[in-house]
């Protein structure tokens, strides 16, 4: 794909001779930007994927889309030129692709620790007693460090989030308008902006370490699951208060299951003893299949344990469509008597 950073930030206003043709010339360049198609070859796999602790997850943009880098300068301020884009956007300098800086991802996730209700959610999710504010603060500093400005401080590394897949038409960018009201009695002047379209998939990348303190243990896999939840709760980028930046989790595409072979037996097989995973199996990955509705909030889930299966459930709000028949990877997170708790791998 064409380098959008070069087109948007370097050559956007070049070779415009006079104001009479300015509006038309800008409109043509906008069309070129919005017509950009993202192919499989444009995806850049992370070079750190083999580093111990590397983790990632995919999130898909939802309507109205995603805004990043709107604080950057762009536009000449000609109010009569409707086609001019008057807000900046975050494009990678080398690839030219839209991206979410690792520092922004870190700041968004850290903000959850500043909100009382989410701070309690984090404690409950990670098994930290809610009355142990000192342990929650230690967990926060372990992840982010003591300085909110330093992206490199803390035990965990927050990498840039990059585009993995375009929408159904392989497009990634579109335009929109915001209408700030400078005075309560005057009509606003619409400002044209660039946005990432809905249904565009971003890959969020991290290098994570486990946390241990006073008998409390939070694995790297648990942190990844926490970050996945918080990103969906908080949203990503600018203007999340009006709907931008809302993201949904991506799971493998559903495929039609093959019809099982017909097996005829003269008598039912003997009952099989289910050998459930033990405490020693914590952190082990298993394959699970979503098999249908459990109740209003959950789907039924069957975890393949090798010679037997374990039935469980998974929250419906993790899916944008009925996932029945979808295979997913899960990690054994907790063992409590006959109960087993799994999290997404």
SULKAPE-V76539 format. One record per pair of residues at least 24 apart in sequence whose ideal C-beta (glycine too) atoms are under 10 Angstrom apart, sorted by the first residue. I is the first residue (numbers start at 1). J is the second residue. If there is no record, write none. Layout:
# SULKAPE-V76539
[[I	J] [I	J]]
This chain:
# SULKAPE-V76539
[[1	36] [1	37] [1	38] [1	39] [1	41] [1	42] [1	95] [1	96] [1	97] [1	163] [1	166] [1	170] [1	172] [2	32] [2	33] [2	35] [2	36] [2	37] [2	96] [3	91] [3	92] [3	93] [3	94] [3	95] [3	96] [3	97] [4	32] [4	33] [4	36] [4	89] [4	91] [4	92] [4	95] [4	96] [4	97] [4	98] [4	172] [4	173] [4	194] [5	89] [5	90] [5	91] [5	92] [5	93] [5	94] [5	95] [5	96] [5	97] [5	98] [6	91] [6	93] [6	96] [7	32] [7	33] [7	36] [7	91] [7	96] [8	32] [8	33] [8	72] [8	74] [8	85] [8	88] [8	89] [8	91] [8	96] [8	98] [8	173] [8	194] [9	72] [9	73] [9	74] [9	88] [9	89] [9	91] [9	93] [9	96] [12	74] [12	75] [12	76] [12	84] [12	85] [13	74] [13	75] [13	76] [13	84] [16	76] [19	76] [19	78] [19	80] [19	81] [22	76] [22	78] [22	80] [22	81] [22	83] [22	84] [23	78] [23	80] [23	81] [23	82] [23	83] [23	84] [24	81] [24	83] [25	83] [26	75] [26	76] [26	78] [26	81] [26	82] [26	83] [26	84] [26	85] [26	192] [27	81] [27	82] [27	83] [27	84] [28	83] [29	83] [29	85] [30	83] [30	84] [30	85] [30	173] [30	175] [30	192] [30	194] [31	83] [31	175] [33	85] [33	89] [33	172] [33	173] [33	174] [33	175] [33	194] [34	171] [34	172] [34	173] [34	174] [34	175] [34	194] [34	197] [35	171] [35	173] [36	96] [36	97] [36	98] [36	166] [36	170] [36	171] [36	172] [36	173] [37	166] [37	169] [37	170] [37	171] [37	172] [38	97] [38	98] [38	163] [38	164] [38	165] [38	166] [38	167] [38	169] [38	170] [38	171] [38	172] [38	173] [38	200] [38	201] [39	165] [39	166] [39	170] [40	164] [40	165] [40	166] [40	170] [42	95] [42	96] [42	97] [42	162] [42	163] [42	164] [42	165] [42	166] [42	170] [42	172] [43	97] [43	162] [43	163] [43	164] [43	165] [43	166] [43	201] [43	203] [44	92] [44	94] [44	95] [44	97] [44	99] [44	160] [44	162] [44	163] [44	164] [44	203] [45	162] [45	164] [45	203] [46	159] [46	160] [46	162] [46	203] [46	205] [46	206] [46	207] [48	157] [48	159] [48	205] [48	206] [48	207] [49	205] [51	157] [51	207] [52	207] [52	208] [52	209] [52	220] [53	155] [53	156] [53	157] [53	206] [53	207] [53	208] [53	209] [53	210] [53	220] [53	223] [53	224] [54	157] [54	159] [54	205] [54	206] [54	207] [54	208] [54	220] [55	156] [55	159] [55	204] [55	205] [55	206] [55	207] [55	208] [55	220] [55	221] [55	223] [55	224] [55	225] [55	227] [55	228] [55	345] [56	159] [56	161] [56	164] [56	203] [56	204] [56	205] [56	206] [56	224] [57	161] [57	202] [57	203] [57	204] [57	205] [57	206] [57	224] [57	225] [57	227] [57	228] [57	231] [57	249] [57	250] [57	344] [57	345] [58	161] [58	164] [58	165] [58	201] [58	202] [58	203] [58	204] [58	228] [58	247] [58	248] [58	249] [58	250] [58	251] [59	100] [59	161] [59	164] [59	200] [59	201] [59	202] [59	203] [59	204] [59	228] [59	231] [59	232] [59	236] [59	246] [59	247] [59	248] [59	249] [59	250] [60	164] [60	165] [60	167] [60	198] [60	199] [60	200] [60	201] [60	202] [60	246] [60	247] [60	248] [60	249] [60	250] [60	320] [61	163] [61	167] [61	172] [61	195] [61	196] [61	197] [61	198] [61	199] [61	200] [61	201] [61	202] [61	236] [61	237] [61	244] [61	245] [61	246] [61	247] [61	248] [62	198] [62	199] [62	200] [62	232] [62	235] [62	243] [62	244] [62	245] [62	246] [62	247] [62	248] [62	320] [63	197] [63	198] [63	199] [63	243] [63	244] [63	246] [64	174] [64	176] [64	195] [64	197] [64	198] [64	239] [64	242] [64	243] [64	244] [64	245] [64	246] [65	172] [65	173] [65	174] [65	175] [65	176] [65	193] [65	194] [65	195] [65	196] [65	197] [65	198] [65	199] [65	200] [65	237] [65	243] [65	244] [65	245] [65	246] [66	90] [66	98] [66	100] [66	172] [66	195] [66	196] [66	197] [66	198] [66	200] [66	202] [66	235] [66	236] [66	237] [66	238] [66	239] [66	240] [66	244] [66	245] [66	246] [66	247] [67	176] [67	178] [67	193] [67	194] [67	195] [67	196] [67	236] [67	237] [67	238] [67	239] [67	240] [67	242] [67	244] [67	245] [68	98] [68	99] [68	100] [68	101] [68	104] [68	161] [68	194] [68	195] [68	196] [68	236] [68	237] [68	238] [68	244] [68	245] [69	98] [69	99] [69	100] [69	101] [69	104] [69	194] [69	237] [69	238] [70	178] [70	191] [70	193] [70	194] [70	195] [70	237] [70	238] [70	239] [70	244] [71	238] [74	193] [74	194] [75	191] [75	192] [75	193] [79	189] [79	190] [79	191] [80	189] [81	192] [82	177] [82	189] [82	190] [82	192] [83	175] [83	192] [84	191] [84	192] [85	175] [85	191] [85	192] [85	193] [85	194] [86	178] [86	189] [86	190] [86	191] [86	192] [86	193] [87	176] [87	178] [87	191] [87	192] [87	193] [87	194] [87	195] [87	238] [88	193] [88	194] [89	173] [89	193] [89	194] [89	195] [89	196] [90	160] [90	194] [90	196] [90	237] [90	238] [91	173] [91	194] [92	160] [92	162] [92	163] [95	162] [95	163] [97	162] [97	163] [97	172] [98	161] [98	162] [98	163] [98	172] [98	173] [98	194] [98	195] [98	196] [98	200] [98	202] [99	160] [99	161] [99	162] [99	163] [99	196] [99	202] [100	160] [100	161] [100	162] [100	163] [100	196] [100	202] [100	204] [100	231] [100	236] [100	237] [100	245] [101	151] [101	158] [101	159] [101	160] [101	161] [102	151] [102	152] [102	157] [102	158] [102	159] [102	160] [102	161] [102	204] [102	205] [102	206] [103	149] [103	150] [103	151] [103	152] [103	158] [103	160] [104	151] [104	158] [104	160] [104	161] [104	236] [104	237] [104	238] [105	151] [105	158] [105	159] [105	160] [105	161] [105	202] [105	204] [105	205] [105	206] [105	227] [105	231] [105	236] [106	143] [106	144] [106	145] [106	148] [106	150] [106	151] [106	152] [106	153] [106	154] [106	156] [106	157] [106	158] [106	159] [106	206] [107	144] [107	148] [107	149] [107	151] [107	158] [108	158] [108	227] [108	230] [108	231] [108	234] [108	235] [108	236] [108	237] [108	240] [108	245] [109	143] [109	144] [109	156] [109	158] [109	204] [109	206] [109	223] [109	226] [109	227] [109	230] [109	231] [109	234] [109	236] [110	140] [110	143] [110	144] [110	145] [110	148] [110	154] [110	158] [110	230] [111	148] [111	230] [111	234] [112	140] [112	226] [112	227] [112	229] [112	230] [112	231] [112	233] [112	234] [113	137] [113	139] [113	140] [113	141] [113	143] [113	144] [113	230] [114	140] [114	148] [115	233] [115	234] [117	233] [118	229] [118	230] [118	233] [118	234] [121	226] [121	229] [121	230] [121	233] [122	218] [122	226] [122	229] [122	230] [123	216] [125	218] [125	222] [125	225] [125	226] [125	229] [125	230] [125	343] [126	211] [126	216] [126	217] [126	218] [126	219] [126	222] [126	223] [126	225] [126	226] [127	216] [127	217] [127	218] [127	222] [127	333] [127	334] [128	211] [128	213] [128	214] [128	216] [128	218] [129	214] [129	216] [132	213] [132	214] [132	216] [134	213] [134	214] [135	211] [135	213] [135	214] [135	215] [135	216] [136	216] [138	211] [138	213] [138	214] [138	216] [139	211] [139	213] [139	216] [139	218] [139	223] [139	226] [142	209] [142	210] [142	211] [142	212] [142	213] [142	218] [142	223] [143	206] [143	208] [143	209] [143	211] [143	218] [143	223] [143	226] [143	227] [154	209] [155	207] [155	208] [155	209] [155	210] [155	211] [155	220] [155	223] [156	206] [156	207] [156	208] [156	209] [156	211] [156	220] [156	223] [156	227] [157	205] [157	206] [157	207] [157	208] [157	209] [158	204] [158	205] [158	206] [158	207] [158	208] [158	227] [159	203] [159	204] [159	205] [159	206] [159	207] [160	202] [160	203] [160	204] [160	205] [161	202] [161	203] [161	204] [161	205] [161	206] [161	231] [161	236] [161	247] [162	202] [162	203] [162	204] [162	205] [163	196] [163	200] [163	201] [163	202] [163	203] [164	200] [164	201] [164	202] [164	203] [164	204] [164	250] [165	199] [165	200] [165	201] [165	202] [165	203] [165	250] [166	196] [166	197] [166	199] [166	200] [166	201] [167	196] [167	197] [167	198] [167	199] [167	200] [167	201] [168	197] [168	199] [169	197] [169	199] [170	200] [171	196] [171	197] [171	199] [171	200] [172	196] [172	197] [172	199] [172	200] [172	201] [173	197] [173	200] [174	198] [174	200] [176	239] [176	244] [178	239] [178	242] [178	244] [193	238] [193	239] [193	244] [195	237] [195	238] [195	239] [195	244] [195	245] [196	236] [196	237] [196	244] [196	245] [198	246] [198	248] [199	248] [199	320] [201	247] [201	250] [202	231] [202	236] [202	247] [202	250] [203	250] [204	228] [204	231] [204	236] [204	247] [210	283] [217	282] [219	282] [219	283] [219	331] [219	333] [219	343] [220	283] [221	282] [221	283] [221	285] [221	330] [221	331] [221	332] [221	333] [221	343] [221	344] [221	345] [222	283] [222	331] [222	333] [222	334] [222	343] [224	331] [224	343] [224	344] [224	345] [225	331] [225	333] [225	343] [225	344] [225	345] [226	343] [228	318] [228	343] [228	344] [229	315] [229	318] [229	343] [229	344] [232	317] [232	318] [248	317] [248	318] [248	319] [248	320] [249	317] [249	318] [249	319] [249	320] [249	344] [250	318] [250	319] [250	320] [251	290] [251	318] [251	319] [251	320] [251	321] [251	323] [251	326] [251	327] [251	328] [251	329] [251	344] [252	323] [252	326] [252	327] [252	328] [252	329] [253	323] [253	326] [254	290] [254	319] [254	321] [254	322] [254	323] [254	324] [254	325] [254	326] [254	327] [255	325] [255	326] [255	327] [256	325] [257	289] [257	324] [257	325] [257	326] [257	327] [272	307] [272	308] [273	307] [273	308] [274	305] [274	307] [274	308] [274	309] [274	310] [274	311] [274	338] [275	305] [275	306] [275	307] [275	308] [275	310] [276	303] [276	305] [276	308] [276	310] [276	332] [276	335] [276	337] [276	338] [276	339] [276	340] [277	303] [277	305] [277	306] [277	310] [277	332] [277	335] [277	340] [277	342] [278	332] [278	335] [278	340] [279	332] [279	334] [279	335] [279	336] [280	332] [280	335] [281	305] [281	332] [281	335] [281	340] [282	331] [282	332] [282	333] [282	334] [282	335] [282	340] [282	341] [283	331] [283	332] [283	333] [284	330] [284	331] [284	332] [284	342] [285	329] [285	330] [285	331] [285	332] [285	342] [285	345] [286	310] [286	328] [286	329] [286	330] [286	331] [286	332] [286	340] [286	342] [286	345] [287	327] [287	328] [287	329] [287	330] [287	345] [288	312] [288	314] [288	326] [288	327] [288	328] [288	329] [288	330] [288	342] [288	344] [288	345] [289	323] [289	324] [289	325] [289	326] [289	327] [289	328] [290	314] [290	318] [290	319] [290	322] [290	323] [290	324] [290	325] [290	326] [290	327] [290	328] [291	323] [291	324] [291	325] [291	326] [292	322] [292	323] [292	324] [292	325] [293	322] [293	324] [299	323] [299	324] [299	326] [300	324] [301	328] [301	330] [301	342] [303	328] [303	330] [303	332] [303	340] [303	342] [304	330] [305	332] [305	340] [310	338] [310	339] [310	340] [310	342] [312	339] [312	340] [312	341] [312	342] [314	342] [314	344] [318	344]]
